[in-house]
Amino acid sequence: MSTATAVSPATPPAASAAPRQASTASATDRFSFPDASGHFGNYGGVYVPETLMTTLQELETAYLEVREDPEFQAELAHHLAEFAGRPTELYYASRLTEYCGGAKIYLKREDLLHTGAHKINNALAQALLARRMGKKRIIAETGAGQHGCATAAACAKFGLECVIYMGAHDMERQALNVFRMRLMGAEVRGVEAGQKTLKEAINEAMRDWVTNVRSTHYILGTAYGSHPYPMMVRDFHRVIGREARAQILAREGRLPDELIACVGGGSNAIGLFFDFLEDTQIAMIGVEAGGTGLERGEHAARFATGRLGVLQGCKTYLLQDQEGQIELTHSVSAGLDYAAVGPEHAFYRERGRIQFAYATDDEVLEAFQLCSRLEGIIPALESSHALAHAVKRARELGPGKLLVVNLSGRGDKDVEQVAALLGQRG
C-alpha cells in the first residue's frame, strides 16, 4: 500500500503566502460536498480493497444516522465538555502581537484539551460511534502520538480494546506519548517498514482492519482516507470553528481578517475553516511542513511540489515521482511528516478559497521558542508551523487587522526533541 497511483503528470504551482485580501475567493456551498460518492470535486472518493467496501458503507450509514440524532449529539457534547474540556479559550497573545508590531494575534487554545490536542474531538466521537455499531476493538494510527493518546483515552473511558500503530522512528522522537498511550491501556505496535513514520503506520492499520473488519473499527485520525472519513472527521472538528466564530465576535465585535492553521492531513485546519468558508472576506491559510527546503525528500509540502494521485484510500495531492512511487518526506514535526494531504483541502485550494504556505524547520523552531518565551505557552511543533506563518502575516497585515491561529496542540511531547536539536546547533 506504499505505492501511489499516478493520475496527472502536471506539477501544481509552488505554494505561496496567502494574498492580503480574500475578496476574490469564490463563495462555496460547503454543505454540497462531498457528493454521494465521497468526492470533493476531483478529489476524495473510495480507493480500498473490496473487503472494506461494505464496512465503509455501513460506517457511512451509521454516521449519517448519528449526525441527525439529537441523543447521540447530546451525549457527545456532554463528553466533550466533561471529559475533553470544551469549550477551549480564544486567547489574545498580547506580547506576541507587540513583538510583531502588526495585526492582533488570537490563539484558539486546542492545546488545553485533555490529552493535549484537538484530536480528542474526533477520537471521542468515533469511539461513541463504534460502540453504537457494536465494535469493541479499536485500531488507530499516530504520528506525533496525539491522536494515539486521544484514542487510548477514549477507549479507556468506554472500555474498548485499543491497538495503536506508530512508526518506529516516530516512537523514538515521541517517546513520552508512547508511554502515555501504554499507561492508558493501549497496545502500541511499532512499524519498522519504510521510513518508519506515519505513512507506514497507516499501512499497517489498514492491513489490520482488512483482517479484523467484523470486530474492529478504525479511528482514522485526520480528514483523510476513503469516504466517509474526510467528511466525518471534519464534522467532528467543526466545533473548533463554531467556538472561534462566537468568541471572536464577542471579543472584537467582528470576524477576523485571516485564519491560520497547520496542515498535515488537515483535520485541525478544516475544523477551524469550515464554518467560515462562505465568509469570502476572510483569508484562510494552511501551513505545511517545509522541512529543510523543497529538495526531494527534505519536506512534506504537498502543494509546493506534489502531484495528483491516489494513496491510502483517496485521490489528492501527493509527493510522488514520475512512476507513482511515494517520495521520502521530512519534517521536524512527526504529525506533519506525511506524503499526502486531505482531499477537501485540495478541493478548496483549487477553488481559490484556501491558500497554502509552508514553514521550514528553522522557522518552526524559532516560533516554538518565541511563543514559549513571550506567552508562557509551549506549542506543539505541528502548531508552531502555523505560528511561524502568523508572525509573518501579522507584520505584513499591520495594525488594525485580526488573525486567529489554531494552536492545535501543546508541546510537552516535543520538549526533549527540541532540546536535542537546539543543543546540536550550539
C-alpha positions in Angstrom: 0.0 0.0 0.0 3.0 2.3 -0.2 2.7 2.9 -3.9 0.6 5.7 -5.3 -1.4 5.6 -8.5 -0.3 8.5 -10.6 -3.3 10.5 -12.0 -1.7 13.5 -13.6 1.8 14.4 -14.6 1.2 18.0 -14.1 3.0 19.7 -11.3 1.0 22.3 -9.4 2.2 25.9 -8.9 4.5 26.4 -6.0 2.8 27.2 -2.7 2.9 30.8 -1.7 1.8 33.0 1.1 -1.9 34.0 1.3 -3.0 37.1 -0.5 -3.7 40.2 1.5 -7.3 40.2 0.5 -9.6 37.1 0.2 -12.4 39.0 -1.6 -11.6 37.3 -4.9 -12.1 33.8 -3.5 -15.3 32.1 -4.8 -18.2 31.5 -2.4 -19.0 27.9 -1.8 -22.0 26.0 -0.6 -19.9 24.0 1.8 -22.7 21.6 2.6 -22.9 20.3 -1.0 -19.6 18.5 -0.6 -18.6 15.7 -0.6 -21.1 14.3 -3.2 -22.8 10.9 -2.8 -19.7 9.1 -4.0 -17.5 10.9 -1.5 -15.8 13.3 -3.9 -14.9 16.9 -3.3 -14.8 17.8 -7.0 -11.9 15.8 -8.4 -10.6 14.7 -5.0 -11.5 12.1 -2.4 -13.5 9.0 -3.3 -13.2 5.4 -2.2 -10.0 3.5 -3.2 -9.8 0.5 -0.9 -9.7 -3.3 -1.1 -13.2 -4.8 -1.8 -13.0 -6.4 1.7 -13.6 -2.9 3.1 -16.3 -1.6 0.8 -19.3 -3.0 2.8 -17.7 -1.8 6.1 -17.2 1.7 4.7 -20.8 1.8 3.5 -22.0 0.6 6.9 -19.9 3.3 8.6 -21.4 6.0 6.3 -24.9 4.8 7.1 -24.2 4.8 10.8 -22.6 8.2 10.7 -25.4 9.9 8.8 -27.8 8.5 11.3 -26.0 9.9 14.4 -25.4 13.2 12.7 -29.1 13.8 12.8 -29.7 12.0 16.2 -30.1 14.5 19.0 -29.5 11.9 21.6 -26.1 11.0 20.2 -25.1 14.6 19.7 -26.1 15.4 23.3 -24.0 12.6 24.6 -21.1 13.7 22.5 -21.4 17.3 23.7 -21.5 16.0 27.3 -18.3 14.1 26.9 -16.6 16.9 25.0 -17.4 19.3 27.9 -16.9 17.0 30.9 -14.1 14.8 29.7 -12.3 16.7 27.0 -12.7 20.2 28.4 -14.6 22.2 25.8 -15.1 25.0 25.0 -11.5 26.0 24.6 -10.4 29.6 25.1 -9.7 32.1 22.4 -6.6 33.8 23.8 -5.3 37.2 22.9 -1.5 36.8 22.5 -0.7 40.4 23.5 3.1 40.0 23.9 3.4 38.1 20.6 1.3 40.8 19.0 3.5 43.5 20.4 6.6 41.7 19.2 5.3 41.5 15.7 4.1 45.1 15.7 1.2 44.4 13.4 -2.1 42.5 13.4 -3.6 41.3 16.7 -3.0 37.6 17.1 -5.5 35.4 18.8 -4.8 31.7 19.6 -7.6 29.1 19.6 -6.4 27.0 22.5 -7.0 23.4 21.4 -3.8 22.6 23.4 -5.8 23.0 26.6 -7.9 19.9 25.8 -7.5 16.6 27.6 -4.6 14.6 26.1 -3.2 17.9 24.7 -4.6 18.4 21.3 -7.7 18.8 19.1 -7.5 15.0 18.3 -9.8 14.2 21.3 -12.8 15.8 19.5 -12.7 13.1 16.8 -11.5 10.2 19.0 -14.4 10.6 21.5 -16.9 10.9 18.7 -15.7 7.9 16.7 -15.4 5.8 19.9 -19.1 6.5 20.6 -20.0 5.7 17.1 -18.0 2.4 17.2 -19.8 1.4 20.4 -23.2 2.2 18.8 -22.1 -0.1 15.9 -21.2 -2.9 18.2 -17.5 -2.7 17.5 -15.5 -3.5 20.6 -12.0 -3.4 19.2 -10.4 -0.1 18.1 -7.3 0.4 15.9 -5.7 3.7 15.1 -2.5 5.2 13.5 -0.5 8.0 15.0 2.5 10.2 14.0 3.1 12.7 16.8 1.3 10.5 19.2 -1.5 13.0 20.0 -4.2 11.0 18.1 -2.9 7.8 19.7 -3.2 9.3 23.1 -6.7 10.7 22.4 -7.8 7.3 21.1 -6.3 5.5 24.0 -8.1 7.8 26.4 -11.4 7.4 24.7 -11.0 3.6 24.6 -10.1 3.6 28.3 -13.2 5.7 29.1 -15.6 3.5 27.2 -13.9 0.1 27.9 -12.8 -0.7 24.4 -9.8 -2.7 23.3 -7.2 -0.4 21.7 -4.3 -1.1 19.3 -2.2 1.9 18.1 0.2 1.6 15.1 3.2 4.0 15.1 6.3 4.2 13.0 9.4 3.2 14.9 11.1 6.5 14.1 8.2 8.4 15.5 8.2 6.3 18.6 11.7 7.4 19.3 11.1 11.1 18.9 7.7 10.9 20.7 8.6 8.5 23.5 6.6 10.4 26.1 3.4 9.9 24.1 4.2 6.2 23.6 4.4 5.8 27.4 1.2 7.8 27.9 -0.7 5.5 25.4 0.5 2.4 27.2 -0.4 3.8 30.6 -4.0 4.2 29.3 -4.1 0.6 28.3 -3.4 0.7 24.6 -1.1 -1.7 22.8 1.4 0.3 20.8 2.8 -1.6 17.8 5.9 -0.2 16.3 6.2 -0.3 12.5 9.7 -0.9 11.1 8.9 -0.7 7.4 10.0 2.2 5.1 10.7 5.5 6.7 9.1 4.2 10.0 6.7 7.2 10.1 3.0 8.0 9.7 2.5 6.6 6.2 3.8 3.2 7.3 1.7 3.3 10.4 -1.4 3.8 8.3 -0.4 0.9 6.0 -0.3 -1.4 9.0 -3.5 -0.2 10.5 -5.3 -0.8 7.2 -3.9 -4.3 7.0 -5.2 -5.0 10.5 -8.6 -3.6 9.5 -8.9 -5.8 6.5 -8.1 -8.8 8.6 -10.4 -8.0 11.5 -13.1 -6.0 9.9 -16.0 -7.6 11.6 -14.9 -6.8 15.2 -12.8 -3.7 14.6 -13.4 0.0 14.0 -10.5 2.1 12.6 -10.5 5.5 14.2 -8.6 7.4 11.5 -7.0 10.4 13.0 -7.3 13.1 10.3 -9.5 14.4 7.5 -8.1 11.9 5.0 -8.7 8.4 3.6 -11.7 6.9 1.9 -15.2 8.3 2.2 -16.8 8.9 4.7 -13.7 9.6 6.8 -12.8 13.1 5.4 -16.4 14.3 5.9 -16.8 12.6 9.2 -13.6 13.7 10.8 -14.2 17.3 9.5 -17.7 17.3 11.1 -16.4 16.1 14.4 -13.9 19.0 14.4 -16.3 21.7 13.3 -16.7 22.6 17.0 -13.4 24.5 16.7 -14.6 26.9 14.1 -18.1 27.3 15.7 -16.5 28.3 19.0 -13.9 30.5 17.4 -16.5 32.4 15.4 -18.7 33.2 18.5 -15.6 34.0 20.6 -14.0 36.5 18.2 -17.4 38.2 17.7 -17.7 38.5 21.5 -14.2 39.8 21.9 -13.8 42.1 18.8 -17.3 42.6 17.5 -16.3 41.4 14.1 -14.9 38.4 12.2 -11.1 38.0 11.8 -9.2 39.0 8.6 -7.3 35.7 8.4 -7.4 32.2 9.9 -4.2 30.2 10.0 -3.6 26.5 10.9 -1.0 23.9 10.3 -1.9 21.2 7.7 -0.7 17.6 7.8 -3.8 15.5 6.8 -5.7 18.7 7.8 -8.2 17.9 10.5 -7.5 20.9 12.8 -7.4 23.3 9.8 -10.7 22.2 8.2 -12.3 22.1 11.7 -11.4 25.8 12.1 -12.0 26.8 8.5 -15.3 25.1 7.6 -17.8 27.4 9.3 -16.0 30.5 7.8 -15.9 29.2 4.2 -18.7 31.4 2.9 -17.3 34.5 4.5 -15.2 35.3 1.5 -13.7 38.4 3.0 -11.7 36.2 5.4 -8.5 34.7 4.1 -7.6 31.1 5.2 -4.1 29.8 5.2 -3.0 26.2 5.7 0.7 25.8 6.6 2.6 22.7 5.5 5.9 21.3 6.6 8.8 22.9 4.6 11.4 20.8 6.3 14.9 21.8 5.4 13.8 23.1 2.0 12.0 22.0 -1.1 14.5 19.4 -2.3 13.2 15.9 -2.8 12.9 14.0 0.4 13.5 17.1 2.6 10.0 18.4 3.2 6.3 17.5 3.3 4.8 20.5 1.4 2.5 18.6 -0.9 1.1 21.7 -2.6 4.5 23.1 -3.3 5.9 20.2 -5.3 3.2 17.5 -5.3 1.2 15.8 -8.0 -2.3 14.4 -8.2 -2.5 10.7 -7.3 -4.2 8.0 -5.1 -2.8 6.9 -1.8 -4.3 5.1 1.2 -7.9 5.4 0.2 -8.4 8.7 -1.7 -7.3 10.9 -4.6 -5.4 14.0 -3.6 -2.1 15.8 -3.9 0.9 13.5 -3.1 4.6 13.7 -3.0 5.4 11.1 -5.7 7.8 10.6 -8.6 7.1 10.1 -12.3 6.4 6.4 -11.8 3.9 7.0 -8.9 6.3 5.9 -6.2 5.9 7.8 -2.9 8.8 10.1 -2.2 10.5 10.4 1.1 9.3 13.1 3.4 10.9 15.1 6.3 9.6 17.4 9.0 10.8 18.3 12.4 7.2 17.5 13.4 6.1 13.9 13.3 2.5 14.9 12.9 3.1 16.7 9.6 5.6 14.2 8.2 3.3 12.7 5.6 3.2 12.4 1.8 -0.5 13.3 1.2 -3.0 16.0 2.2 -6.7 15.8 2.9 -8.9 15.9 -0.3 -11.1 18.7 0.9 -8.1 20.9 1.3 -7.1 20.1 -2.3 -10.6 21.0 -3.4 -10.7 24.4 -1.7 -7.2 25.2 -2.9 -8.3 24.5 -6.5 -11.3 26.9 -6.0 -9.0 29.6 -4.5 -10.8 29.6 -1.2 -8.0 28.2 1.0 -4.4 29.3 0.4 -1.4 27.3 1.4 2.1 28.2 2.5 4.9 26.3 4.2 7.3 26.8 7.1 10.8 25.4 7.4 12.2 23.5 10.4 14.3 26.6 11.3 11.3 28.9 11.2 9.3 26.4 13.3 11.9 26.0 16.0 12.1 29.8 16.2 8.3 30.1 16.6 8.3 27.3 19.2 10.7 29.3 21.3 9.1 32.6 20.6 5.6 31.6 21.8 7.1 29.8 24.8 9.2 32.8 25.9 6.6 35.6 25.2 3.4 33.9 26.1 4.3 31.2 28.5 2.6 28.7 26.2 4.7 25.8 24.8 3.1 24.9 21.4 3.4 21.6 19.6 5.9 21.6 16.7 2.9 21.0 14.4 1.2 24.1 15.7 4.4 26.0 15.5 4.2 25.9 11.7 1.0 28.0 11.9 2.6 30.3 14.4 5.7 30.8 12.2 3.5 31.9 9.3 1.3 34.0 11.6 4.3 36.1 12.7 5.0 36.9 9.1 1.4 37.7 8.3 0.9 39.9 11.4 3.8 42.1 10.2 2.5 42.2 6.6 -1.1 43.0 7.5 -0.2 45.7 10.0 -2.2 47.2 13.0 -6.0 47.1 12.9 -6.2 43.6 11.4 -7.1 40.4 13.3 -5.5 36.9 13.0 -6.9 33.7 14.5 -4.3 30.9 14.8 -5.3 27.4 15.7 -3.0 26.3 18.4 -3.8 22.6 17.7 -1.7 21.0 20.4 0.7 21.6 23.2 4.4 20.9 23.0 5.2 18.9 26.1 5.8 15.9 23.8 8.4 17.9 21.8 10.5 19.4 24.5 13.2 16.7 24.6 13.4 16.6 20.8 13.7 20.4 20.6 16.3 20.5 23.4 18.4 18.0 21.5 18.0 19.8 18.2 19.0 23.2 19.7 21.9 21.5 21.5 23.2 20.1 18.2 23.0 23.6 16.8 25.1 25.0 19.6 
